[in-house]
Amino acid sequence: MRVGVFISVLAVCLTASGAPAGSDNVLTNRLSIHFVVNEIPYESIQNGTATPFGLDLLAEPILSDADFISFNTNDHTFAITAEAAKRMALKWCGFHSHTVAATGEIMYELSGPDTPFVLLACGEPIYLGVLTCVFSSDSSGLSVPIIKSSQILLRANSTAEVIFRIKYGWGNYESEPELRGIRLGYPYAKILRDLDPRRDRRISLAVKSLFSKESLKSDR
């Protein structure tokens, strides 16, 4: 059974399309996240009509296979290496990616502006979302997936993994008890679940491929 799954995932990866222009090796990544070059109307992100298709993406991903330590498709969290988080801070925050604490210690900031991205599974665009700061209030009304870090500052010498959560809809309808309680007896949660782009099967296949024993051996 495991071999069958691995082969089907590999087939999906090899036949994927829609890779960012100028990226020759995009199909070597099972999962990657790219910033968007185009300007996207805020209204389309707010009302959920924005799509990942026909966009110009930065060929160099902000995150790719080697950066992920884990990716949970049930609670929609993922962990990346400390080095990946530091590179991400540089790409996301630019000149404002560093700050100096009162102790004189250099810190990386994971608190850039709301920035559109596209998540790709095996080179195929799955959904458009927004990378945002954990304290951002502007992202609360968006109808696309939102990636938030579990922390704002990262020590320059840190080697600890950094965890991110991908949210969708009003709060996290799958895991927040207070939201489930409010909607008890209402169809909102089911509708949101059916529309949830985070649940796309191609993401699950890419994750299985990325973290399969066969893949981990070949990537060493």
C-alpha positions, 0 to 999 in steps of 0.5 A: 500500500505504501509503495502504491501511494508513493508511486501515485504521488510521484506521478502527480509531481512529475505531471504538475504544471503552472511552475513559476517562470524562470524556475528550472528546478521547481518540480524538485520541490514537493512543497514550496511557497512563493511571493507574488510579483503582481499587484493583487486587488485587496478586494479580491483577497478580502472576498476570496475571489483571488486565485493563484492562476496567471500570476507572476511568482518569484522564482526563488521560493521563500520556503521549499522542501529542505526548509520543512521539518514537519507539515501537519495537514490536520491542524494546518501547522508546519515547522521550519528550520531556524536557518529557513526562518532567518532567510524568510525574515530577510525576504519578507522584511528586507532592511527591517529584518533585524533588530537589536534587543536591550541586551545588545543581542541581534534578533530576526523579525518575523513581523513583515507587512501582509504579503500575498503568496502562492502555495505550490504542491509539486510545482502546481499552484494550489491557493493564494494566501497572505503571510502576515504578522501574528499581531496584524488586525488587517488580516482578520477579515481576509477570505484566503488562507493566512500564514502566521508565525508562532513568534515574532523575534528569533535570536540570530544564534537560534537553532530551534524550529519555528512553527507557523499556522495556516488559518482560513475563515473566521478564526480556525473553525476546525480547532477552536472550541468556542467557534464550534460552540457558536456554530453548533447547529449551523451549516457554516462550519461544514460549508467552510470545510468544503471550501477550505483550500488547505484541504486540497488533496494535492497538498496531502499527496505532496506532504506524504511524498516529502516525508516518506522514508524513501524520500528522506533517504534520497534527499540525504 
